[in-house]
Amino acid sequence: MKTCWSSESPKTIVWAYMPITIEWPEIALRLALTVVAGTLIGLNRSEHGHSAGLRTTLLVCLAASVSMIQVNLLLPIAGKKPDSFAVLDLMRLPLGILSGMGFIGAGAILRKGSLVHGLTTAATLWFVTVLGLCFGGGQLVLGLAVLALGVLVLSGLKHLESRWKQDRHATLSLTVDASGPTEDKLTIRLQAIGYEIHPWTVVFVDQGRQRQLSAEVRWRARPQEAHSPAFLQSLAHQPGVLQLEWKP
């Protein structure tokens, strides 16, 4: 990063983040900071068993950084004349890197039923790409600041999220006979312990002697509270309940 004073206005400071020419010490510094950034983010993802781990994150970050270094090395090269049909547009290279990361990020996102996995992984790959572009382009202070924020988001906020109660959904299905609980009684029982019940679906079988009840259940719980609710055991042993199924 260079600072120069304008001859016309001495009070004006121009910040040249990408100098026209760079030497190998500057390139080495950018690559070193890129490796540090990619390693810190990658270690966070690897220790939690995510698909985009240390090697993937580091390679993405390095690829973006090298693309910006390549742009910087090409800056002194003059393009074609303005009246030519084409000119040298160096910024298409990092733009192509960002566009390509969109496809990789989309491939990291998986949907299984109503659950979506890989959103944070895709966002992390996009983030380290931008980090690589910062370090490769010579915006070292900006890159370090963004790296610190990224580590804070991935590490610090994860512990904060674990303490927040989140919306949970499940499907409760029961098969009951004539002596089993009615929909109204089940609703009152579950609402009393903090569960929200959506309208029941009722199917009469065996000439009306049995009923198949099904409803969506919603409640709030912390991420570590993923075990089955305690009321299921007592409900399964209630007289008249022939079968119970709980699908989170």
N, C-alpha and C positions, 0 to 999 in steps of 0.2 A: 504494500500500500504506500503510495507516494503523496506528498503534499506540495503544492506549488502555489505561488502567489501571482495573481493577475497583474500585469503592468498597468492596465487602465484603472483598476480598482484595487488598491493594496489591501483592503479589508475583506476581499472575496477569496475564499479558500476553495480550491478545486480538488476533489478527492478522486484520484485515478486508481480505481481498484484493479483494473486489468491493464498493466503497462504494455506498450507496443511490443517490446522485446523482453524476454526472460532468459535467465541463465540457469544452468543446472542446479546450483544451490537453491534457487527459488522453486524449481520443479520438485526437488527432493523434499523440501519443506511441505509443499502442498500434498505430495503423495503420502508423506509421513502422517500428517494430520488426517488425511482421508482414511488411512489404515486405523488410526486411533479411533476415529468416529465410527467406522464400520464395525470395529471389534467391540466397542462398548455397547452399541445397539444389538449386535449379533449375539453377544454373550447373554444379554437379557432375554432374547427370544429362545436361545438354545436351552437355558436352564429350566425353562417352562415347557420344553418339549414341543415347540411349535415347528411347523414344516419348514418355514424360512429361517434357518438357524444361522450360525456364525459364518459358514462358508458362503451361503447364498447372499446374506446381507453384505458381507465384505466385498464380494465380487460385483454386486450391483453398485455399491458405493464407488468402488475403484473404476468401473466402467464409465460412470458419469463423470468422475474426476478427470480421467484420461481424455474424455471427449472435449472437456473445456480446456484442458492443457493444449490439445491439438488445435482448438480454435485460436488460442492465444499465440501459438507458434505460427499460425497462418496469417495472423493480423498484418504483419509487415508486407505480405504479398499483395501486389496490386491486382485488382480485378480487371475486367475488360473495360473498354472505354464506355462512357455513359451512353453514347449513341448506338452501342452494340445491342444485340437482341437479348443478352444476358449479362448479369454482373455477378461478382463473387459475393454470395450471401452466407457468411460463416455461421450465423446463428441457426441455420437450418440443422446443423449437426446436433446441438443439445436439444433442439425441438424434436428431432427424430428420436432421441433417447427417451424423452418424456412420453412421447406417443407410444413407443414400444413398451414402456413400463405399464401403460394402461392395459395391454394384453396380458402381461405377466401377472399383474395384480388381479385381473378378472379371473385368471386361471386358479388363483389361490383361494377364491371365494367358493364355498360349497354350500349347498342347501339340502337339508335333510328334513323332509316334512315341513314343519313350521319353524324349524331352527336354521339359522344361517351361521356358518362358521367361516373363519378366515378373513373377516373384515379388518381386524387389527393387523394381521399379517400383510394384507394388501396395502394398508395405509403405511405400515412400516417400510415396505419396499419403496413406495412412492417418496417417503420422507428421506430415506438414505440416498435416493437418487438426487434429490434436491441438495442434500448435504454434499454429495460428491461434486455437483455443479458449482456449489459455493467455493469449496476448497480448490477445485481445479481452475476456477476462474480467478482465483486470487483474493476472494472476499474472506480472508482468514478470520477476522474478528466476528463478522456476521456468522460464519460457519461454526465457530466455537460457541457463540451465544445460542444458536439454534440447537447445537449438540447438547448443551446443558439443559435446555428446555425439553428436548426429546427424551433424555435420560430421566428427567423429573416426571414426565408424563407416563413413561412406560413402567418406571419403578415406584415412584412415590404415589401416583394416583391409583395404582393397582391395589395398594394396601388400603387406600381410602375407599375404593369401590367395594372391597370385601366387607366393609362395615355398613354399607348402604343396604336397605331393604329394597328388593326388586320385585316387580310383578311376576308371578308364577301362574302357569296354566296347567290344567290336567283334565282328563275325562274320567268321570266316575260312572261305572256301569254296574248295575245290580240285577240279579234275578231273584224275585221274591214270590212267595205264595200268598194265599189269602190272609194269612196271619202276619205277614211282613209289614214293615213300616210303609206309610203312604208318602207321596211326594212332599206334601205339606210338612209332615213330621220331619222328614229328612232335611228339608230346607231350613226349618226352625233350628234343628240341632246343629247344622253346620254354620249357620249365621251366628249362633251364640258363641262359637269359638273363633270367629273372625274370618270365615270363608264366604265368598260371594258365589251364589248359585244362579246360573242362567236357566232358562226354562227347560223343564224335563221333557225328554222324548219317551213315550210310553208305547210298548208293544205287548199286546195280549197274546199269549200262547197257551197251548193245551186247553183249548176251549174256554179260555178266560180264567183258568185255575192258577196261572202264573203270569207275572208281569215282568217285562224287561225294561228297566229304567236306565236312562242315560242322560247325563248333563255335564256341561262344562263348569269346572270349578276354578275360581280365581282367588289368590291370596298373595300376601307380600311376605318375603323371607329373605334372609341374607344368603349369599352364594354358597357358603359352607353348610347351610341347612338344607341339603339336597336329599335327605333321607325321607322315606315315606311318612306321612303324618301319623300321629299316634292314634287318632280316632279310627283308622281303618281296621285295626285289630279288634276293637270292641264292636264295631259295626258288623264285621264279618261273623261274629259269634252271636249276634242278635237273633232271637227266634224269628223264623220266617224268612231269613236271608239264605238263599240257596247257593248263590255264587256272587262274588265281588271281583271286579277288575278295575285297576287304577293305572291309567296311562298318562304320565307326565308329558 
